[in-house]
Amino acid sequence: MLKLQNDKTNTATHEMTGKCPFGGDRIGGSLGSPPTLSDWYPNRLKVEILHQNGPQANPLRDLDYSEAFNAIDYDALKRDIKQFLTTSVKWWPSDYGNYGPQMIRMAWHAAGTYRIADGRGGAGEALQRFAPVSSWWDNGNTDKSRRLIWPIKKKYGSALSWGDLMVLTGTCALEIMGFPTYGFAGGRRDAWEADNATYWGPEVWDPKEFKSSDSMVTRDKRWRGKNGDADYDLENPLAATHQALIYVNPEGPYANGDPMGSARDIRIAFTRMAMNDEETVALIAGGHAFGKSHGMVAADKVGPPPEMAPIEAMGLGWQNPDGTGFAEYTMTNGIEGSWTPDPTQWDNSYLENLFKFKWVQTKSPAGALQWTPSDPNAPKTPDAHIPGKMNPLMMMTSDIALITDLDYRRICEKFLSDFDAFTQAFSKAWYKLTHRDMGPRERYLGPEKRIENELLWQDPIPPRQHDVIGEADINILKGLIIATGLSGSDLVFTAFSAAATYRNSDKRGGANGARLALAPQKDWAVNRRTVPVVAALRGVVDDYNGRQRGDVRVSLADLIARTSRCPNG
């Protein structure tokens, strides 16, 4: 990027030395950029969102992805991934000779952006490849992870989306380390450009502040109320508690090392991301059974992320000037160490260590707050790269939070005493984490898609067990609807209200299932007008289905959708 030099202005030509000649002389807008339409007219209707990722611009618009994915030799694909995971590439060597933990983090951070308020985020479109997600501090070095699996993507081409490859790689990583996964479903379609519509928070992206892993200066901009008050909460629809993080600051709120404050943040963030307390504990404890955290270099020494890096970085970011810049010199979130003595094997030592030792606060080589056992005889963990070197165990403030909060602690105690229950809980929570944004199970692809047991978070609808209505039946139903005396306006409003809840972000909502007749939709203030209409239509359904002697039936969902075409009124 060119530096602006404000002192060398040629008054005759209005040219500035060292500045792009097409940018103008004035500095405005955010962070010195020229003002945009949104700066001038912040309340304007952003119609450009309607054609984002438009089909005509899609380079894969003629691809039948379902057909292409199903044609892949799935077993061979998994063998390719698992073979790669236990190799070590010299330019970015794997910790402990195993890329598994690194790939779990990549998949987790891709899926973990999902939030229930607006259904945005998640791994479904592989948006971790694009700004701003690609350059969040919390995604440090995921650019390396995606570069490492590029040969596999190249081999399978458009038949394997980046979204499917990233999640499957994380799932295979769990399997090679002895964890029994619940399954995997393909079917994610990649975006081909950055998402300019999702609101990620009110903070201005300032490169000078970006180096701070705690983001203390930006936290309060997304929080409502005063800390400790009953109305203290995170702005909707946001889920991450800090700018540029996926969930919470591992050092605690404001990087203050407060486990109880961390527990509050964890509960808010994971609830916003569709997880209950048990799923939250399973994910944190399960994920931290593997791998290590990296914090050997001070944050202010590490280079900018991919979207801010100079062109010679060739799409990579977070260049580290110390030592080799990788291996034992790697830097991600600033915390250094591993949670367990065997970081590439599924076991219960994370929870065993958490309860067994007294943990005292210390600092990493990079200066980040972390915790270590007070007992000098506590087990050590092998260094990820230096043979024979042993290091102390590590916990984050967000780990200590799990035994500080009483509700989380009870769940940890349950998992500590029942490893099988813990394993099953983490298996299902991982499946939910990586599939929640995909929509109905009918969109799932592949031999491990697990559609025989429908899960509650998949919004199950009972299978149709009757014949569909024909033209003669439609005419009968029209007469019954007209006989209710409902106005055309009320019928159209009700049909629209049922259908308008659909959102393409995670394929939830819509008229199917007739959820307009159920809580919470029936209790929304905007739907008060639909309540008597739905009650009358229930009567039509009962009347019509009660007359039938065969297997033909009408559902309330179909009837509500049909009423918008009824000529009544």
Buried (B, 14 or more C-beta within 10 A) or exposed (E): EEEEEEEEBEEEEEEBEEBEEEBEEEBEEEEEEEEEEEEEEEEEEEEEEEEBBEEEEBEEEEBEBEEBBBEBEBEEBBEBBBEBBEEBEEEBBBBBBBBBBBBBBBBBBBBBBBBBEBBBBBBBBBBBBBBBBBBBBBBBBBBBBBBBBEEBBEEBEEBBBBBBBBBBBBBBBBBBBEBEBBBBBBBBBBBBEBBEBBEBBEBEBEEEBBBBBBBBBBBEEBBEEEEEEEEEEBEEBBBBBBBBBBBBBBBBBBBBBBBBBBBBBBBBBBBBBBBBBBBBBBBBBBBBBBBBBBBBBBBEEBBBBBBBBEEEBEEBBBBBEBEEBBBBBBBBBBBBBBBBBBBBBBBBBBBBBBEEBEBEBEBBEBEBBBBBBEEEEBBBBBBBBEEEEEBBBBBBBBBBBBBBBEBBBEBBEBBBEEBEEBBBBBBBBBBBBBBBBBBEBEBBBBEBBBEEEBBEBBBEBEEEEEEEBEEEBBEBBBEBBBEBEBEBEBBBBBBEBBBEBEBEBBBBBBBBBBBBBEEEBBEEEEBEEBBEBBEBBBEBBEBBEEEBEEEBBBBBBBBBBBBBEBEBE
